[in-house]
């Protein structure tokens, strides 16, 4: 069969899609690249750790105040 009808590959079709400038997409890309500088992961980690410390400190303060109020409440009732 291949002697009579040899296989001939079709030429590739030309698929042109124009690229339009999208200002919002470029701004997002620039913002993403600005975050990825040397030491960015360390800065993010330090920021997260300070937020965690603040949250832990506020939670501790809440429990201390609550315990103090309960002690004063029991003292007043008894």
VENKA-V961079 format. One record per residue. N is the residue number from 1. PSI is psi in whole degrees, -180 to 180 (* if undefined). D_LAST is the distance of its C-alpha to the last C-alpha in Angstrom with 2 decimals. Layout:
N/PSI/D_LAST + N/PSI/D_LAST
This chain:
1/-37/106.64 + 2/-16/105.67 + 3/-40/109.32 + 4/-38/110.11 + 5/84/106.79 + 6/148/105.18 + 7/126/101.51 + 8/124/101.04 + 9/143/97.58 + 10/146/96.72 + 11/149/96.17 + 12/142/92.61 + 13/151/91.70 + 14/112/90.70 + 15/93/87.10 + 16/122/86.38 + 17/116/83.04 + 18/146/82.76 + 19/121/79.71 + 20/148/78.23 + 21/123/76.14 + 22/109/72.51 + 23/-38/70.74 + 24/-40/67.21 + 25/-41/67.97 + 26/-39/69.36 + 27/-41/66.26 + 28/-41/64.02 + 29/-42/66.26 + 30/-39/66.23 + 31/-41/62.43 + 32/-42/62.15 + 33/-29/64.66 + 34/-31/62.88 + 35/-27/59.69 + 36/67/61.67 + 37/173/62.43 + 38/127/62.13 + 39/8/58.53 + 40/-39/57.15 + 41/-37/55.28 + 42/-43/53.69 + 43/-43/52.61 + 44/-40/51.09 + 45/-44/49.24 + 46/-40/47.86 + 47/-43/46.80 + 48/-38/45.01 + 49/-39/43.28 + 50/-39/42.01 + 51/-39/40.67 + 52/-41/38.96 + 53/-43/37.39 + 54/-43/36.14 + 55/-44/34.67 + 56/-40/32.97 + 57/-42/31.62 + 58/-37/30.23 + 59/-42/28.59 + 60/-43/26.98 + 61/-41/25.76 + 62/-47/24.26 + 63/-36/22.28 + 64/-44/21.10 + 65/-43/19.92 + 66/-44/18.21 + 67/-42/16.44 + 68/-43/15.42 + 69/-39/14.12 + 70/-42/12.06 + 71/-45/10.59 + 72/-40/9.95 + 73/-46/8.57 + 74/-36/5.97 + 75/-41/5.34 + 76/-40/5.61 + 77/-41/3.81 + 78/*/0.00
